[in-house]
Amino acid sequence: MIPEAISAALRVLPDAPGVYLFSDVDGKIIYVGKASHLTQRVRSYWYANTTPGAHRIRDAIDQVASLEWTVTDSVKEALLLEATLIRKHLPRYNVRLRDDRGYPYIRVTPGPYPRVERTRRIVRDGSRYFGPYTGFSAVSTAMEAARRLFQFRTCEISIAEEQRALERPCLLFHLKRCQGPCLGNVTVAEYGAEIKGLELFLGGRSRGAVTVLQTQMERASEREAFEDAARLRDAISALEQSFEAQRVAPAGRPDEDILGIARHGERAAIACFQVRDAALVGRDVHRLDGKGASDEELLTAFVSQYYARAGEIPPSIATAVEISDVETVAFLAARREDRVELRVPLRGDRVRLLRLAERNAHEALIRSEAEDDADRERAEAALAALTTALNLPSPPARIECTDVSTIQGSFTVASLTVAEGGRLAPKEYRRFKIKGVQGQDDFAAHSEALTRRFARSASGGSEKAGEAEARAWALPDLLVIDGGRGQVAAAAAVMASAGLAIPLIGLAKEREEIWFPETATPLLLPATDPGLRLLQRLRDEAHRFAIGYHRTLRSRAATTSRLDSIPGLGPTRRKALLRHFGSVAGVAAASEAEIAAVPGVGERLAATVFAALAADRR
């Protein structure tokens, strides 16, 4: 029988594209889905003979206590929103990419002299995005390959067509890695041609990139710039050789992605081979949680999440099993704004590529399992060594470490990092803005942070704490303070006042001394001790996390002092300016016309902003 709350919601579902969310009795979101027609899709979970994604979701339906939905303007927006909500809420019954923190992209900014940068965020400001890549190391490899062929800028300064920002160029100009548009020695058209070639290269269009480079070489020869012509000739040669080595399909075949899947128990991986201009230009492997999901469900979920953020969707995608979900096919077409063919190849070179992709996915799973086994062994050895060295009653399942960051008592913050089972647990990290300490007082800052931390445990996290937050504030089995005897004494006093008896040590940086509350001399462990190495990693993470938060507050204050005081410049347009120009310095370096061109600003406000930041340009 359908619960009354669900029945009431099903009766008023709109017949529109959108995203729906299923929640359990605790209000926790357990499933997120998309639909081109919310009415048909959501009602089918309760009224149809077959449940969409039955293998994965059948158990979830009985747990649904409430449902919500968000209507979108188009099916393409629904696809993007679904991927965002899955990353945000991590629903239990959605298939998720295990290493999805928001994949990085290469971004080419708009404007007369675009810059090229790495990013995890997609902003709809006219930029072009290439990716997603599996990590920043893959982005760096692609950027370095592009640098050997094209000259482009990566600096954040604002360069207007009629105004040059610098008198002296950066090192990249002298290394012939950038044309130096900041000097005024390259026109918008010349720089644009370089960027066009770069975009073709990043998009896997080697033939088009060669054509652009050949045109540039001919023009360089005509103006007797023989050094530039020689560089372009070498770049053409390198591209042509690379293209021939990567050829995997007959010339003229449409661009295509090949998706190969492999499974080991509850683990799964999908290898994505990108074929562009008949050449294999990219191969990425993505891990998924395969528990309770069929191959079709895994591929459907991957296609929805991956292509929601992909810089480009090819006209054809080949898989080993058919993706029958019509919603996914419709969303791909809407995202690409053209037809996308999902095919299951049965013969020819596509089958060979598919088998090769499956083998790559299989090898990636083997490597991942071996790495996980080695990591688990290291964690167990570290916990055993700590238990012995610190004379603990049992291996510490949860270890916490605190650190304080400040500059002469300003913007003082504290961090709390966590290791669970001998492994760093970044999702458990916490940070504190120190509010009750005047001046530079490390002991008092540690005391305030720990007092607030233990108060959270006593209250179960907060007044509105759920089960997950209560777990996040569970008491540690070992508390580590970044510091020596004084910091340990301050922490011991806080624990005594809270009535807690948690094993406590301090780790001092200079000699890596381990201090105990009750001893006058520190413990020194060998540098190779696995327990010490775990403590060092946790302490270094606390240091990094605290410094990052401290810098964020300082930067926010600097931004506030200069932009927040400008009349008529509210939060939305202030964010638009910072997003467009990258920093306050970038806004200050921009011309009045450039500022006015930012959506939502206009000429009148641009004049106000330009005048307010006049001092920054002197």
N, C-alpha and C positions, 0 to 999 in steps of 0.2 A: 504494500500500500504506500502511495506517495504521501509524504508529510504535507500538512496543510500549507506550511510556509513555502514549500517548493511549488505546490499546485498553484498558489496565488501568484507566484512569480512567473510561472509558465504561461498563465493566462494573459499577462500584460507584456510579454516579450515583443519588441518591435521587429518588423520585417525589414531589417536594414543590416548593412555590414557592421561588424564590430568584434569585440573580444569579450568572452565570458569567464567568470572565475567561480569555482566551487570551493566552499569552505566547510570545515567540520564543526562539531559542537563547541570547540574552543575558539572558533573564529579564525583558525589557521587555514590559509589558502592551500588546498591540496591538488588543484588542477587548474590550468589556464589553457583556454582554447580560442580559436578564431573562427569566424564564419562569415560567408558572404550574405547569408540570410539567418539571422540569429534565431528567429522563430523555428524554422525547420531544423536547424542543427541541434539546438539545446533540447527541444522537445523529443528529439529522436533518442536521447539517452534513456528516457523513461517510457516512451510510447512505441518505438519501433521494435521490430522483431530482432534486429541485430544492433548491437551497440557500436558506434564508431570507435575504432581502436580497441576492440573488445578485449584482446589479450591483456592490455595494460590497465584498462579503466574499469573493468567489470567490478573489481573489488572496491573501487573508489565510490561508485554510485551509492552503495548502501551507507557510506559515511557522510554523504553530503547533507549538511543541515541548512545551508543557505546558499544562494547564488546571486551574483551581481553581474552586471554587464556594462560595457562602455560602447556607445555607438560612435563609429568613425565615418568620415566623409567618403572613404573609398575602401576597397578591399586591400589596396596596397598599404594604406595606413594601418589597417587591422593586422597585417602581417608584421609590420615593424613594431607595433605596440605589443603584440603577443611575445615576440622575442625579448623585448625589454622587460616585460613583467615576469617572464620565466627566469631571467637572470636576477631580477630583484628579489623575488619571493622564494625561488628554489622549491617549487611545489613537489611533493613526494611522488605523485603519479605522472609527472611529465618526464619524458626522456630528455636528459640534459647533457650538453657537452661538458665533460668532466673538467677540462682545463680552460673553461670559458670565463675569463675575468673581463671580457671585452677585448676582442682581438685587436692588434694594432694595424694601422693603415699608413700608407704614404699619402700625404696631403699636398696638393698643389693649390696654393691660395689664388684668389682672383686678383685683378688689378693689372696695371700696365707692366709691372716687373714682378711676377709671381715668385714666391719663395717655396721651397720644398722642405717638408718637415715630417716627423713621426708623430702619430697621435693615436689615442684610443677613442676619441670622441668624434662623432660625425655632426657637423654643424651645417645647417642649410643656409650658407652664405655665398653660394656660387663656387665653392671650392670643388676640385675634382679629387676623388679618393681611389686609391689602388690597394687592393687587398680583399678580404682580410688575410694577414700573415699569421703564422702559428706562434710567433713571438718576436720580440724586438731584435733578437739575433738574426732572424730571417729578414727583417726590415733593414738592418745594417748591411747585410750581404747584398741585398737588392740595391740599396743606396750606393754602395761602393762600386758595384758593377756599372751603375748609371753614371757615376762620377768619371769612370774611365772613358766614357763615350761622349758625355755632354757636360757643359759648363753651366751651372745654375747656382743661385744663392740660397743659403739657409739662414741668413741673419734675420733678426726681427725688426730691423729698422724700417721705417716707412719711406718709400722712394716714390715720389710723384713724377709724372712725366715731365713737368716743367721745373722741377726742383731737385737738386742733388743734396743728399744728406751728409756726405762725408768728404773730407779733403784727402784722406789717406785710406786705402783699401785694407781689408783684412788679409791674413796669410793665404787664404784660399785663392785669391787673385794672383798672388805671386807664384803659387803652385800650379797655375793654369787650371784650376778646378772651378773657377767662377769668372764670368765675363766682366765683373766689376761694374754693374749698372749704377752703383753709388757714385762713380766717378764721372758719369756722363759720356763715356766713350763707347756706348752701345745704344742703338736706337731701340724703340719699343718693338719694331718689326723684326730686327735682328735677334733680340732676346726672345721674342715670341716664337721665332722659328726654332730656336734651341729648345724651348719648352715643349713645342709641338712634337719634336723628335723624341724628347724624354717621355712624354705621355704615351706615344706609340710604343716605345720600348717597354715601359712599365706595364702596358696593357697586353704585351705579348705580340704586338704587331711589328715583327722584325722587318718585313718587307717595306712597310710604310716608313719605318725609322730609317732604313737604308736610303729610300727615295729622298727624304728630307735632308739627310747628310750629304747626298750627292749634289743636291741643289746648292747647299751651303759651300761645298768644296769648289764648285764651278764659280760661284760668286767670289770666293776668296782668291781663286786663281786670276780672275779678271781684274781684281784690284791689286794684284801682285803681292798678296799676303800669303807668301809661300809656306811660312811656318804653320799658319792656321790650316792651309790646304793639306799639308802633310799630316797634321793631326787628324783631320777629318778622313783622309784616305785610310789611315791606320784603323780608325774606328769602324769604317765601312767594311774593311777586310775582316776585322774581328767579329762583327755582327754576322756577316755572310757565312763565315766558318762555323760559328755557333749555330746558325739556323740549319745548315746542312747536317750537322751532327745531331740535332734534335728532331729531324724530320721523322714522323711516325705514321703519317697518313698521306694519301694521294693529294696532290695539289688541287685546290678548288673546293675541298670538302668544307662544309660549314664548321665554325668553331664549336667545340664540344667539351663538356666535363665528363670524366669517367669516374664513377663512384664504386670502389671496391670495398666490401665489408668482410670482417673477420671477427670470430667470437671465441672466447675462452671462458667457459662458465658464465659468470655474471658480468664479465668484462666484454667490451666490444670496441672496435675501432673502424673508422671509415677513412680510406685513402682517396683523396681527390686529385686526379690527374687533369691538368688544364691543357687542352690542345687548342692552339691558336695559329692560324695560317698554316695548318697541317704540321706544326711542330709542337713538341711537348715542352711547354715553357714554365710549368710549375707543378709541383707535387707536394701536397701537404697531407699529414695524417692527424686525425682528430679522435680522441678517446671519448667513449660514451658509457653511461651506466646502462647495461643491457638486461638488468634483472626484470624478468616477467614480460619482456617485450619480444615480439617477433622481428625477423629481419625487415619486413615491410614497415613496421612501426618505427624501427630505428632509422631507416632511410627516410621515411616521411618526416620524422622529427628533425633529422639533420638538415634535410632540404629546406624546411620551414625556417629554422633558426639561422643556418649558414647564409642562405641567399637573401634573408631579410636585411643583412648588413653588407653583402658583397658589393664591391665597387662595380661589378659587371656580372650580368647573367647571360650565359651563352644561349643560342637558339636550340641547343640539343643537350640533353643530359642522359647518359647511359648508366644503367644499373643492372645487377644480376637478377633482381626480382622486381615485379611490376609494382609501381606505386599507384594504387587504385583510388586514392582519396581525391575526389574531384575538387574539393576545396583547395588542396595544395596546388593542383594544376592551375586552377583559376588564379590563385594568388601569385604564382610565378609569372603568369602572363601579364597580370596587372602591374607587378613590380618591374618587369622588363618593358612594358608597354608594347608588347608584341607576342606572338605565339612562341611557346616553349614546348618542344617535343620531348617527352619522357619515353625512352625506348629501352627494350631488353634485347641486346644483340645476340644472335644465334650463330653467326659465322663471320669470318673475315678478320681484319686487323682490329676491329673494335673488341672482339672476344679476346684476342691476345692481350690488348691493353687492359681489359677488365680483369683478366687473370693476373696480370702483373700488378695491378692496383690491389687486388685481394692479397697477393703475396706480401706486398709492402705493408698492408694493414696487419697481416699475421705477424710479420717480423717486428713491427712496432709493439704489438702486444707482448711478444716474448721479451723484448728489451725492457718494456715497462714492468713486467712481472719480476725480471731479474733485478732491476733497480729498486723495486719495492722490497724484495727479499733482503737485498743488501742494506737498505735503509732501516728495515726492521731489526736486523742483526746489530747494526751500529747503535740503534736506540736501546736495545736490550742490554748491550755491553756497557753503554754509558750509565744507564740506571743502576745496573749491578755495581759498577765502580763507585758511583755516588753513595749508594747504600752502605758500602763498606767503609769508604773514606770518611763519611760524615756520621757514621754509627747510627744510621736511621733504622727504625723498627721494621720498615718494609720499603720496597722501591717506590719512590714518589710518583704517583700517577699524574699529578698536576703540579707543575712548578711555575711560580710567578716571579717576575723580576721588575723592580721599579727603578726609574732614573729621573733626574730633574734636569731641566735645561733653562738657562736664563742668561741675560746679559746685564750685569750690574743691577740685578733686581727687577729688570723690566721684562714684561711678557713671560713671566715665570710659568712653566708648565711641568707636568709630570706624566710619565708614561708607565703603562703596565703591560708587559708582554708575557706570553704564556707558552709553556711546552706541555703537551699531553702525550703520555706514553713515550716520552723521550724525543718527541718531534715537535717542532715549532707549530703553533696553532694560530696563524694570523687573524682568523675570524674572532678569536677571543681577546684580542688586544683592546685595551682601553686607554683613554687619555684624560687628563684633568687640567683645567685652567686653575692655577693657584690663585685664590681670592683673598685669603686672610693673612698673607705674609707681606710685610713692608720691607723693602730693601732686599739685599742678597743674603739669604739665610737658608742654606741647603738642608740643615737639620729640620727646621720648621716646615719647609716645603714638603719634605718626605713625610713628616708627621701628618700634615693636612691631607695629603693624597691617601695615605694608608687609613686614616680615620674615616674618610669618605668611602674608601673601598670596602672596609669592614662593615660600615653602616649599611651599604647596599646588600651585603650578604645577610645581615640581620633582618632586613625588610623583604628579602626574597627578590631583590633587584630594584623594585620601585613600587609605588602604590598600584600601578596597573600592570605589574609584571606578569608575564605568561611563563609557561614551563621552560621555553627556550632561554628567556632572560634569567630566570632563576638558576638554570644550569650554568649560564655564563658567569654568575657571581658566586659559584660554589667555592668554598674555602680551599686553599692550596694545601698540598702535603709538604711543600717546602717553599719558603719565601726567601728570595735573594735580593739584597739591596746593592745597588751600584755605589760602592763606597767602602770606607773602613770602619774603624772602631766606633767613631762618633755617630755615623749614620745608623749602625746596627743598634746602638744604645737608644737612639730616638725611636727606631722601629719597635724595639722591645718594650719601651714605655707605652706605646700606642696599643700593642697587643695585650699588655697587662691590664690597661684600663678597660679594654673590651672583654676581658676575661677569656682570652684565647691562649692556647699553648701550641703554637705551630712551630716546627723546626725552622730556625732563622739563621742565615749567614750573610756576610757581606763579602763582595768580591772587589778588591782594590786593584786599580788598573796597572800601576807601575810594575809590581812584581807578581801580579795575579795572586795576591795573598787572600786567603779565606779566613774571615774573622767570625768568631762565635761570641754571643753575648756574655758568656760566663768565663772566658779565658782572656789572658793578657797577651798572649803570643799567637800569631796567626799560623794557619796550616798552609804548607807549600806542597803542591802536587807536581809531579813531573809534567813537562809541557806536552808529552804524548798521552797523558792520561785521558781516556775517553770521557770520563765524568767531567773533568775540567773543561774539555772542549765543548761539551754541551752547555755548561755554565757560561762560557765565553760567547757562544753563539747567541744565547738568550740575552746576555748583558749587552752585546753589540746591537741586537735588535731593539732593545729598550732605548739605547742611546740614539739610534737612527730614528726611531719613532718619535722620541721626544724632540729632537732637533727639527724634524719635519713639521711638527705641530707648532713649535716656537717660530719657525720661519713663516709659516702660514699666517700666524697672528701679526707678526711684524709687517708682512707684506700687506695684509688687510688694513692695518692701521695707516700705512703709508698711502695706500690707495684712498682710504677714507679722507685723509687730511687734505688731499688735493682735488679729488673729484666730487666728494659729497657736499662740498661747500659751494659748488657752482649752481647758481639759481636756475631752476627749471630742469635740471638734470636728475631725473629720478632713477630708481634702482634698475628698471628695465632697460632704459636707454644707456645707463652707465655700463651695464653688463654687455650690451650690444657693442659699445665702443671698445671695451677691453677684449671682447671676443674677436673683433675685427682687426684691431691693431696689436693685440698680444700683451700690451702693458701700458702703464701710464706714460712711459717714455715714448712708446710708439704713437700714442694719441698726440702727445706734445710735438712730435716730429712731423706730424701730418699737416698738410695744407688745409685751409678752411674749406676748400672744395671737396677734398677727400673726406673730411669729417661730415660734411653735409650729405655726402653720397651714402653714408651708412643708413640702412633702413630705419625709419622712425625718428631720425634726428632733424633734418631740414636745415635750411639756410640760416634762419634766425638763431636757433640754438647753437648751430655750428659756430657762428660768429662769437657767441658768448663763451663757448668752450675754448675757442682759439685764443681769445683775448685773456681768459683766465689763466691759461698755461703759457703765457708769453715769457715768463721768467725762466721756464724750463728750456727755452730755446736759445738763451743767451750763453 
